[in-house]
Amino acid sequence: VTIADQKQENSLVMDLQKGEATLQAKTKLTLAAGQTTIVLESSGNITEKANSKIAMQAANIEGKANAQLVLQGANTEVKANAQLNLQASGPTNVKGAIVKIN
């Protein structure tokens, strides 16, 4: 089943035999439920917004930035239930009003 505009730039394609669905937009696709949104843009940006929480859970989660990775929060915690490795190929800075080790 296919629903599309004349140029096929915006479409909904459902393959009922395979159980697959594809939703395509030429410039921007927005999924919204209340105050929560996920926006995919043709420029390559993905923006997720939620008023309460965004949660991810899997056996393995991998993130990579080719330029810069910024994680920021009022209170930020990094916790490992087993081993934690921090590594840099250049200088490593640890800053804080008080820095405690152990």
WOZI-V697340 format. One record per residue. RES is the residue in three letters. PHI is phi in degrees with one decimal (999 if undefined). PSI is psi in whole degrees, 0 to 359 (NA if undefined). OMEGA is omega as a letter, one per 20 degrees, with the letter a starting at -180 (none if undefined). Layout:
RES/PHI/PSI/OMEGA
RES/PHI/PSI/OMEGA
This chain:
VAL/999/128/a
THR/-130.2/132/r
ILE/-121.3/123/a
ALA/-152.1/159/r
ASP/-78.0/175/a
GLN/-61.2/325/a
LYS/-89.3/1/a
GLN/61.2/25/r
GLU/-84.8/335/r
ASN/-128.9/124/a
SER/-155.0/159/r
LEU/-125.5/119/a
VAL/-120.6/124/r
MET/-120.0/123/r
ASP/-101.3/98/a
LEU/-68.7/332/r
GLN/-67.5/316/a
LYS/-88.4/347/a
GLY/72.9/34/a
GLU/-115.3/148/r
ALA/-139.7/139/r
THR/-128.9/127/r
LEU/-114.3/123/a
GLN/-127.8/137/r
ALA/-128.3/143/a
LYS/-65.2/316/a
THR/-119.5/323/a
LYS/-153.8/135/r
LEU/-122.7/124/a
THR/-119.4/127/r
LEU/-105.8/128/a
ALA/-139.1/143/r
ALA/-145.1/108/a
GLY/61.5/235/a
GLN/-90.5/4/a
THR/-101.5/132/a
THR/-138.9/150/r
ILE/-127.7/123/a
VAL/-119.3/126/r
LEU/-111.2/127/a
GLU/-115.5/148/a
SER/-63.1/340/r
SER/-71.5/348/a
GLY/107.0/359/a
ASN/-86.0/142/r
ILE/-125.4/127/a
THR/-123.2/127/r
GLU/-114.8/133/r
LYS/-134.1/136/r
ALA/-146.7/145/r
ASN/-77.7/336/a
SER/-113.3/294/a
LYS/-155.6/145/r
ILE/-116.5/122/a
ALA/-120.4/139/r
MET/-127.1/138/r
GLN/-145.2/130/r
ALA/-164.0/169/r
ALA/-61.0/318/r
ASN/-138.1/136/r
ILE/-124.5/129/a
GLU/-126.7/133/r
GLY/-130.3/143/a
LYS/-148.4/135/r
ALA/-119.1/131/r
ASN/-77.2/342/r
ALA/-118.7/290/a
GLN/-141.6/138/r
LEU/-116.7/123/r
VAL/-123.8/122/r
LEU/-119.0/128/a
GLN/-143.7/140/r
GLY/-160.0/159/r
ALA/-58.2/314/r
ASN/-125.1/123/a
THR/-121.9/133/a
GLU/-130.4/134/r
VAL/-119.2/122/a
LYS/-137.3/135/r
ALA/-118.9/135/r
ASN/-79.9/349/r
ALA/-131.5/250/a
GLN/-96.7/143/r
LEU/-124.3/125/r
ASN/-118.9/131/r
LEU/-118.2/131/a
GLN/-145.6/143/r
ALA/-139.8/146/r
SER/-85.9/353/r
GLY/-125.8/198/a
PRO/-59.3/145/r
THR/-116.3/123/a
ASN/-111.2/133/r
VAL/-121.9/117/a
LYS/-126.2/148/r
GLY/-179.4/161/r
ALA/-57.3/317/r
ILE/-134.8/130/r
VAL/-109.7/119/a
LYS/-109.4/133/r
ILE/-121.1/115/a
ASN/66.1/NA/none
